Amino acid sequence: MLRDFLKKFDIDVDIPRLKQLGNSFFDVSVLYSPKGLFRFFPVFAGKKIYSKTNRIIPSIDFLQFLASKSKKKIKLNKDDEWLFICGRDVSLKHSSSGFVFVVNSFGECLGYGEIRGNKLKNLFDIGWHLRKKGKKR
């Protein structure tokens, strides 16, 4: 699933050794955990990469990393940045198609979406974590 996600953005990186805990996947390539180290079931281990439900929900850290490796980016103006972070789709002045990372004027990744004609369909944005806080994920 992660490889398919990365292909949409033409990203070719080594996928770290991942450990699944619940619906979340963590990079445990730098950890060594001998059997019996955990007395209880761990909540997290290593660096969180993504969560998986019916789609990939990247951690903010991993999202920034992926955007730095991809050439498929679109920069939004301040008004459109806010709409995107609030989970809204954005109208574009040009027509195109494909998956893109959305960045602000500082180059920080705000999420990712799919351009369909002159619309940027919001597939995931950093505001998702705040909107879903306290709700079952």
N, C-alpha and C positions, 0 to 999 in steps of 0.2 A: 504494500500500500504506500509506504514512504517513497519507494523508487518511482512509482507511477506519479506521485505528487511532484517529485523533483523534475521528472521529464517534462511536465507541463511548462516549466520555466527554463528548460534547457540547462539544468544544473547537473554537473557531473562531479560529485564529491564522494569521498569514502564515507560510508555510513558506519558510525561507531558501533561498538558492541552495546546493544540495548537490553535493558531489563524491563519487563512489563510488570507493573504493580497496579492492579485494577485496570482502569482504562488509560493509564498514563505510561509513557515510555521514557526511560532515563538512560543517559550515557554513563555506563559503568566501566568504560574502558580503562579508567585510571584507578578504579577501586579494586581491592583484593578482599574478598570476604570469605574466610574459611568457614566451613560448615559449623553451624551452631553459634555463629557470631551474634545473630539477632535472637534475643529472647522472645520478642513479640514480632508480629508481622509488620514490616517497615511501611511507613507512609510514603517515603521517598528514598531514593538512593542515587547519589551522583547528581548530575546536572539534568534537569527536565528538558526533554526534547519536544515531545508533543503528547497530546491526548487524542484518543480515537473514539469517536462515537459512530455516527454515520458519515463523518468526514474527519479530516485531520485538523486539529486545533493546535497550532504550533505555540511553544512558549515564546515570550517576547524576545528573549535572548536568541533563540533559534531563528526566529523570524528576521531579526537584524542580520544574523549570519547569512541566511539564505539570500536576502536582498543584496548583500555585498558581493555574492558570487554570481548573481544573475545580471544579464544585460537587458532583460525584459522588465523595464520600470517605466512608470509614468509619474511625473511631478505635478502636483495639484496646487492651485492657489489657496490662500488662507480660508476663503469662504467654503470652497469645495473640500478642503481638508476637514473642516468641522463637520460637514454633512457626512463625509465618509466615516469618520470616527464614531458618529452617532448611528451608524448602521444603514445609512441611506445610499441609494445608487446616485451616480453623478452624471450629468449631461456633459458631453465633450464637444469641442468645436470641430474636431476632425473625426473621420470615420476610419475604423480599423477593426481588427479582431484578434483574439488570443488572450492568454493568461498573462497578467502583469503584477509586479509588486508595486504598491502605491507608496510614494515617498513625499515628504514635505519639503519646504524650501531649504531645510538644513540637511537633507539627505537621509533623514531618519525614516525607517519603514513604518508605515501606519497600518499595513495589512496587505491583502492581495485581492484581486478581483479578475473579472473576465470582461474584456471589451467586446461588445456586440454592436456593431455599427457605430453610432455616436453616443452610446451609453456605456458607462463603466458600472457593471454589476458587482456590488459588494458581496464577496464570498466570505471574507473574514477581516475584522479590523481590531485594533488594540482596545477599543472600547468594549468589546465583547466580554472581556474579563470583569469589567465593572458592572455591566448590565446583567450578567448571569450570577453575580455574587449572591450567595445565599440560596440560589435556586438549584434544583437537582440538575447535574450536568450529564 
